Amino acid sequence: MTLAAVRGPLVHRMSSALYLHPRLFLLLLLAPPLLWLGIIYLGSLLALLLQSFFYIDDFSGNIIREFSMATYGQLFTMANADVFIRTATMAAAVTIAAALIAFPVAYYMVRHASMRMKAVLYLAVMLPLWSSYLVRVYAWKLILAKEGIVTWFAQQLHLTWLLDAVLSIPVIGGPSLSTSYIGSFLVFLYIWLPFMILPIVAALERVPSSLTEASADLGATPRETFRKVILPLAFPGVVAGSIFTFSLTLGDYIIPGIIGNSRPFIGQAVYQLQGTAGNIPLAAAFTVVPVAIMAIYLLVARRYGAFDAL
Amino acid sequence: MQQKKTAVRFDGVARHFGEVRAVDDVSFEIGDGEFFSMLGPSGSGKTTCLRLIAGFEQPDAGHIAVHGVNVEGVPPYERDVNTVFQDYALFPHMTVSENVEYGLMIRKVAPAERRRRSREMLALVKLEAMGERKPNQLSGGQRQRVALARALINRPGVLLLDEPLGALDLKLREQMQEELKSLQRQVGITFVYVTHDQNEALAMSDRLAVFNHGRIEQIGAPAEIYEHPATAFVAGFVGVSNICEGGLAQRLSGNAQPFAIRPEKITMTAANEPVPEGWLSVTGQVRAVTYHGATTRYAVALDDGGELAVMRQNDSGGRPAAAAGESVRLAWPRALNQLLGGAA
């Protein structure tokens, strides 16, 4: 009995056809995700872009579906520019801090940890992602509150003066950690750190240890080896991680709503405009800004060769 | 002051990984300008010895000296040795020239001088035109040469080579063996060459050390190792040997001292042929004939038990000297027995 007879003629003919026409197979495989991305994802982005060119009639409050730059005129005011600068600065600060903290952790995981330790660390990095993001943010609010653990620890260690000194720094300070930029920065950093660690781990895994040995063999001190060999080869991982941390901070509206002073971030502005204010066109225009910032960011990253090693 | 300068000296060196004695009380000396091979099966300790010289490993016991200077506690980047890695370990983000110049750049040699010397090195390894390429645009053999140039440009006191030809195909490997050997004569640097390929070790080395289970079984010139293996392991690992022990040794030579006899030293004649004076002889039946191109191998089952391998040159038009099942007489001069010290 042949295989064809065993499997039934139709199934057999189909699997043969797919085997002999790999392009057809690929097309069938990719069609659902492509449709999803094309219609739902790109479609909604286009709809957003389109909305931002409509405008709202001040008198009636109705959306006028005509092409106009009026909404963008409203967008670029001094008050809104503050929102953009505040959000982008926070995103940049969080990204840089995340890279500085994540690199040593990732390096230890790849180069020094035993298999067992590595598994434990992977788990530790991923574990926060198992619980609700909202719960973790509220937990941080309690930690950072004036009556919270941080204040208590500072008292026990007689370091209240230090905490007060930090909080009295202009702009980033405030009445308590949970109502200052420092607070929102710390929580952003905590929440997005795994998204920086994992890509750097992946990048470092691809640098064989014989390369660092070769560098040492050719006379380079560990410091020089780090600068000339490890960092350039791990850099695409840092950039990948920074794309996550930067864009996630740019779009988030929950963390600055719960922790920080009440000055709005882009996400909060969008939330208010499409909700209470009912100004969908301006909300859409607001959303175009982080998209534009990310586009510029990626172009600059490419300029510096961040994707060369991909 | 010694008369003959020593490039590398191991003095009772040991290196353990947990329970595993990777290198176990090893002592040897490598002369200046020598082509020295460390031969052995995988896990025999030869690569660990190389890494001990390079400084990637530190000994748990004993002393290592490079050019008369103790190197315990000296990191790799302060040692006057360079390594050609098994996987070449070329920096993928640098061009071939940048790879070759790396050591000079680290030592802050002026860029013009760097470029001049890297061009010189690339010419030496016949890669003049490849300087601007990235390593992933090169073939295996070319990468191997870049790795060699990158190490040699620093004019190290000792060059360490960790199975550098292992990843190449047979033809290229043979060609590179000759090139490496002539390169070594040209630059006059001590080469320490790790390999598990006995042909390679025999063909290239001035002297070689045969490693087994973290110890050295024998050190000597290639012909000495091949013709006079000190132990059954060496006899079996370097070339093919018939190892005769116990009852078989007793029957063949008249005493129980174990010995080895190379298959190509045995003559095979008809069973009734007379045997010359001073020769050992035994009769048997050809069990299997294997054709190897230049040679043919015969497995001969001896009439009183045991088996011997015999190898003949195919110099008579490829016609086998005996067919399977034929009765034959095997004979060889007693003097060719290689008496073995250690047990198998």
Boltz contact constraints between the chains, C-beta under 6 A:
constraints:
  - contact:
      token1: [A, 210]
      token2: [B, 85]
      max_distance: 6.0
  - contact:
      token1: [A, 210]
      token2: [B, 87]
      max_distance: 6.0
  - contact:
      token1: [A, 210]
      token2: [B, 89]
      max_distance: 6.0
  - contact:
      token1: [A, 211]
      token2: [B, 89]
      max_distance: 6.0
  - contact:
      token1: [A, 213]
      token2: [B, 56]
      max_distance: 6.0
  - contact:
      token1: [A, 214]
      token2: [B, 85]
      max_distance: 6.0
  - contact:
      token1: [A, 214]
      token2: [B, 89]
      max_distance: 6.0
  - contact:
      token1: [A, 216]
      token2: [B, 76]
      max_distance: 6.0
  - contact:
      token1: [A, 216]
      token2: [B, 77]
      max_distance: 6.0
  - contact:
      token1: [A, 217]
      token2: [B, 76]
      max_distance: 6.0
  - contact:
      token1: [A, 217]
      token2: [B, 82]
      max_distance: 6.0
  - contact:
      token1: [A, 217]
      token2: [B, 83]
      max_distance: 6.0
  - contact:
      token1: [A, 218]
      token2: [B, 102]
      max_distance: 6.0
  - contact:
      token1: [A, 218]
      token2: [B, 103]
      max_distance: 6.0
  - contact:
      token1: [A, 219]
      token2: [B, 77]
      max_distance: 6.0
  - contact:
      token1: [A, 219]
      token2: [B, 103]
      max_distance: 6.0
  - contact:
      token1: [A, 219]
      token2: [B, 106]
      max_distance: 6.0
  - contact:
      token1: [A, 219]
      token2: [B, 107]
      max_distance: 6.0
  - contact:
      token1: [A, 220]
      token2: [B, 77]
      max_distance: 6.0
  - contact:
      token1: [A, 220]
      token2: [B, 106]
      max_distance: 6.0
  - contact:
      token1: [A, 221]
      token2: [B, 77]
      max_distance: 6.0
  - contact:
      token1: [A, 232]
      token2: [B, 93]
      max_distance: 6.0
  - contact:
      token1: [A, 233]
      token2: [B, 93]
      max_distance: 6.0
